[in-house]
């Protein structure tokens, strides 16, 4: 059973982020399952620290973008919207190159809050970071 309350296509998700933070990072939504959302980002020099590894803030940015997007389509956007309350990131291993994939899935979808897990992996399937995003559900 699908968790999505607002109908959307991947093309619409990607167009919605044009010119915004997700576009700056280079995030592209690639798959929408019944209870998860996938996105990809090509790791570039601008995402790195001087020592050549991805800046930890990029992991947080990916997680917030993918989790927040998922949360907002899990509510009826004509009546409600979601905003971030808290994010927690555990950096597991450094990323240095290639395409990163983020998968967001819900731990809890409630009336006033959501809790989303976002896992980021590299092209070899290695876990880069584990993220937990808590969202507030607001009435319009």
C-alpha positions in Angstrom: 0.0 0.0 0.0 1.4 3.4 -1.0 2.1 6.0 1.6 1.9 8.9 -0.9 -1.0 11.3 -0.4 -0.2 13.8 -3.2 0.2 12.3 -6.7 3.6 13.2 -8.2 6.0 12.0 -10.9 9.8 12.0 -10.7 9.8 14.6 -13.4 7.6 16.9 -11.3 9.9 16.3 -8.2 13.0 17.3 -10.2 11.3 20.3 -11.7 10.2 21.5 -8.3 13.8 21.7 -7.2 15.0 23.7 -10.2 17.1 26.6 -9.0 16.9 25.6 -5.4 19.3 23.9 -2.9 18.7 20.4 -4.3 19.7 21.8 -7.8 22.8 23.4 -6.3 23.9 20.0 -4.9 22.9 18.2 -8.1 20.3 15.9 -6.6 18.1 14.1 -9.0 15.1 12.0 -7.9 15.3 8.6 -9.6 12.7 6.2 -8.1 9.5 6.4 -6.2 8.4 3.2 -4.5 5.2 2.5 -2.5 7.0 3.5 0.7 10.4 5.0 -0.3 12.1 7.6 -2.4 15.5 7.3 -4.1 17.7 10.1 -5.3 21.2 10.4 -6.7 24.0 13.0 -6.7 27.3 13.0 -8.5 30.0 13.8 -6.0 32.0 16.8 -7.3 35.0 18.8 -6.2 32.6 21.5 -4.8 31.2 19.0 -2.4 34.6 18.1 -0.9 36.8 19.2 2.0 40.4 20.3 1.3 41.5 16.8 2.2 39.5 15.3 -0.7 36.6 13.7 1.1 32.9 14.8 1.0 32.0 17.5 3.4 29.7 16.2 6.1 27.3 19.0 5.5 26.6 17.6 2.1 25.4 14.3 3.7 23.0 16.4 5.8 21.9 18.4 2.8 21.1 15.3 0.8 19.3 13.7 3.7 17.2 16.8 4.4 16.4 17.3 0.8 15.3 13.7 0.1 13.6 13.2 3.4 11.8 16.5 3.3 10.6 15.9 -0.3 9.3 12.4 0.7 7.5 13.8 3.8 5.8 16.5 1.8 4.3 14.0 -0.7 3.2 11.8 2.2 0.7 14.5 3.2 -2.1 16.1 1.2 -0.2 19.2 0.0 -3.5 21.1 -0.6 -4.1 20.9 3.2 -0.7 20.5 4.8 3.0 20.7 4.4 6.1 19.4 6.3 9.1 21.3 7.7 12.2 20.0 9.4 12.4 19.8 13.2 15.6 17.8 13.7 18.2 16.0 11.7 20.8 13.5 13.0 23.6 12.2 10.8 26.1 9.4 11.5 29.1 9.5 9.1 30.1 5.9 8.5 32.8 6.1 5.8 34.2 8.9 3.7 33.0 9.4 0.1 35.6 10.6 -2.4 34.1 10.1 -5.9 31.2 8.7 -7.9 27.5 8.8 -7.7 25.9 8.7 -4.2 22.4 7.2 -3.8 20.0 8.3 -1.0 17.0 6.2 0.1 14.4 7.8 2.3 11.8 5.7 4.1 9.5 6.4 7.0 9.9 5.1 10.5 6.7 7.0 11.6 4.0 9.0 9.8 1.8 10.6 12.3 -0.8 13.4 12.4 1.7 16.1 13.6 5.2 14.6 13.0 7.0 12.2 10.7 10.3 10.5 11.3 12.3 9.5 8.2 15.4 7.4 7.8 17.7 8.3 4.9 20.6 6.0 4.0 23.3 7.2 1.7 25.4 4.7 -0.2 28.2 4.9 -2.8 28.4 3.2 -6.2 29.9 0.0 -4.6 26.9 -0.2 -2.2 29.0 0.9 0.8 27.1 2.8 3.5 28.3 6.4 3.7 25.9 7.8 6.2 22.8 7.0 8.3 20.4 9.9 8.8 17.2 10.5 10.8 15.0 13.4 10.0 12.1 14.5 12.1 9.5 16.6 10.3 6.6 18.8 11.7 3.3 18.5 9.8 1.7 22.0 9.5 -1.8 23.0 8.4 -2.1 25.5 5.5 
